[in-house]
Amino acid sequence: MDDADMGADLPQEEEYAIGAFTPYAYYNGWCFPRHMTFYNRFVCMENVPQAVIDEWKGAYLYLLKKLTLYRGGRRLALENPSNTARIKLLLDMFPDAQFVHIHRNPYEIYFSMMKFLRIVLPRYCVQRPPPMKEIERHMMDLYVQMYRKYLRERDEIPEGNLTEVRYDDFLKRPMTEVKRIYAELNLDSFRDARERLSAYVKSQKNIRRSTYMMDEETKEEIYRKWKFAFEAFGYER
């Protein structure tokens, strides 16, 4: 969790909005953290009834239609970590969808997410949260489920519709990485977007990247459970 701007009027993950249309949204689990096992199922959409999947798809399509209408028919660019594990489901709905996957050092992902949850759970939850050890276990397990599913399903994305970006590279060379994304996905001219993107990058130059105290015991557990992801994306132990 870096020191980025957040607010109700700023772009956010559409998972928040999905939760307004259906109970089958992962972020609803932050309101009811004692039932995280129930809500975590709606990330991978495995071991859930077909009726639940159909309701989720209907809610998602309804939301995207509203957004498309609001934006005058312009193509939508969506950012939603939960969709990492929904590739096949999304392709069933949108066969020509294109994907940008930004991956990050697994150690940093874990400590960043735990910092985030320690901040948001007291603000979001409407019940007494479980012990933090239980939250940590949920995060460990959910990452495994998400990324094993992503690695299984990414090959189903048609050639030319997926590009992967290393988070550190994006921070070091944002304009270069965005230009590469445009090229690999054969998007409209990067030249037309360069000026606005450059202005936005400059506006974020004072954002501070978080640092974390990583104890060796937790790092050992992360590596033991997430070793497959370290290897898949080329991160060192």
HELIX and SHEET records of a PDB file:
HELIX    1   1 GLU A   15  PHE A   21  1                                   7    
HELIX    2   2 TYR A   26  TRP A   30  5                                   5    
HELIX    3   3 PRO A   33  HIS A   35  5                                   3    
HELIX    4   4 MET A   36  CYS A   44  1                                   9    
HELIX    5   5 GLN A   50  TYR A   70  1                                  21    
HELIX    6   6 PRO A   81  ALA A   85  5                                   5    
HELIX    7   7 ILE A   87  MET A   93  1                                   7    
HELIX    8   8 PRO A  106  TYR A  124  1                                  19    
HELIX    9   9 MET A  132  GLU A  153  1                                  22    
HELIX   10  10 ARG A  154  GLU A  156  5                                   3    
HELIX   11  11 TYR A  167  LYS A  172  1                                   6    
HELIX   12  12 PRO A  174  GLU A  184  1                                  11    
HELIX   13  13 PHE A  190  SER A  203  1                                  14    
HELIX   14  14 GLU A  216  PHE A  233  1                                  18    
SHEET    1   A 2 PHE A  99  HIS A 103  0                                        
SHEET    2   A 2 LEU A 162  ARG A 166  1                                        
END                                                                             
